[in-house]
């Protein structure tokens, strides 16, 4: 499993970048380029399959951070999980996606879900 996070720095010199699990700035993961038009800057959740490369993708965008930028705006985070396409990983991705959809972080709502 590979995990990538997109965020920005708080100063004007640091825009939005993707970083890998080692907190190294990387190019946008290739699989994301195939599905980028389906995502919004606001809250989005996407599960996708790349049959050619046998990969599964889960992307969540628009996660509000506690951090603020230089103009006191909320910094939003995106997270991408990339896994080998198989039945076990598909179940993991779907389970994680359902938890994210039910979370307060994704819903931006203070109401409890019963």
Secondary structure, DSSP 8 states (H G I E B T S, - for coil): -EEEEEEE-SSTT--EEEE-TTS-EE---HHHHHHGGG--SSSEEEEEEETTTTEEEEEEEEEEEEEE-TTS-EEEEEEEEEEE-SHHHHHHHHHHHHHHHTSHHHHT--S---
